[in-house]
Amino acid sequence: QMGAKNYELKTYPGLVHSVSMEEIQDVKEFLEKVVPSDNECQVKLKDPSEMSVKELRAAIRKAGLGSKAVGLMEKSEFVKLVRDHRNGNL
């Protein structure tokens, strides 16, 4: 069986194509119930120094940093580029 099993439909009288603070509060309360509040579901990025050169190149390409990688040859240079990007130093 798939699909939502625990839900509540609400209407907001007089509300047409907009949102109200009451609706926002209901959404907030719903999210607090269903989304874990701890770091359990947080995305953890792999440390660049533990990545292979292939993984580093893929990360650089995905981040749109290809032009900054031209001429890099050493793994340490790729690691530095990815770290600088993640830290907002580019």
C-alpha positions as CSV (number, residue, x, y, z in Angstrom):
1,Q,0.0,0.0,0.0
2,M,1.4,3.3,-1.1
3,G,0.3,6.8,-0.5
4,A,-0.3,9.1,2.4
5,K,-2.0,7.6,5.4
6,N,-1.9,10.3,8.0
7,Y,-3.1,13.6,6.7
8,E,-5.6,16.3,7.4
9,L,-7.4,18.4,4.7
10,K,-8.0,22.0,5.8
11,T,-9.8,24.8,4.1
12,Y,-9.2,28.5,4.7
13,P,-12.5,30.5,4.2
14,G,-12.0,33.7,2.2
15,L,-8.6,32.7,1.0
16,V,-8.3,32.8,-2.8
17,H,-4.9,32.3,-4.5
18,S,-2.9,33.6,-1.6
19,V,-1.6,32.4,1.8
20,S,-2.5,33.4,5.3
21,M,-0.5,33.3,8.5
22,E,-2.8,30.6,9.7
23,E,-1.9,28.4,6.7
24,I,1.8,29.1,7.1
25,Q,1.5,28.0,10.8
26,D,-0.2,24.8,9.8
27,V,2.4,24.0,7.2
28,K,5.2,24.7,9.8
29,E,3.5,22.4,12.4
30,F,3.1,19.7,9.8
31,L,6.7,19.9,8.7
32,E,7.9,19.8,12.3
33,K,6.0,16.5,12.7
34,V,7.2,14.7,9.6
35,V,10.7,16.1,9.1
36,P,13.4,15.0,11.6
37,S,14.8,17.9,13.5
38,D,18.3,16.4,14.0
39,N,21.2,16.0,11.6
40,E,20.0,12.5,10.7
41,C,18.8,13.5,7.2
42,Q,21.4,16.2,6.5
43,V,23.5,15.7,3.4
44,K,27.1,15.0,4.3
45,L,29.6,15.9,1.6
46,K,32.6,13.7,1.2
47,D,35.9,15.4,2.2
48,P,37.6,16.4,-1.0
49,S,40.9,14.9,0.2
50,E,39.2,11.5,0.4
51,M,37.8,11.7,-3.2
52,S,39.5,10.2,-6.2
53,V,40.7,12.4,-9.0
54,K,37.7,11.1,-11.0
55,E,35.3,12.2,-8.3
56,L,37.0,15.6,-7.9
57,R,36.8,16.2,-11.7
58,A,33.1,15.3,-11.6
59,A,32.4,17.6,-8.7
60,I,34.3,20.4,-10.4
61,R,32.3,19.9,-13.6
62,K,29.0,19.7,-11.8
63,A,29.8,23.0,-9.9
64,G,30.6,24.7,-13.2
65,L,34.2,25.2,-12.3
66,G,35.7,23.6,-15.4
67,S,37.4,26.9,-16.5
68,K,39.1,27.2,-13.1
69,A,40.5,23.7,-13.4
70,V,42.3,24.2,-16.7
71,G,46.0,23.5,-16.2
72,L,45.6,21.7,-12.8
73,M,47.5,18.5,-12.7
74,E,48.0,17.5,-9.1
75,K,45.3,16.0,-6.9
76,S,46.1,18.6,-4.2
77,E,45.2,21.3,-6.7
78,F,41.8,19.7,-7.5
79,V,41.2,19.3,-3.7
80,K,42.0,22.9,-3.1
81,L,39.6,24.1,-5.9
82,V,36.7,22.0,-4.5
83,R,37.4,23.1,-0.9
84,D,37.6,26.8,-2.0
85,H,34.3,26.4,-3.8
86,R,32.5,24.8,-0.9
87,N,33.9,27.5,1.5
88,G,32.7,30.3,-0.8
89,N,36.3,31.5,-1.5
90,L,35.9,31.7,-5.3
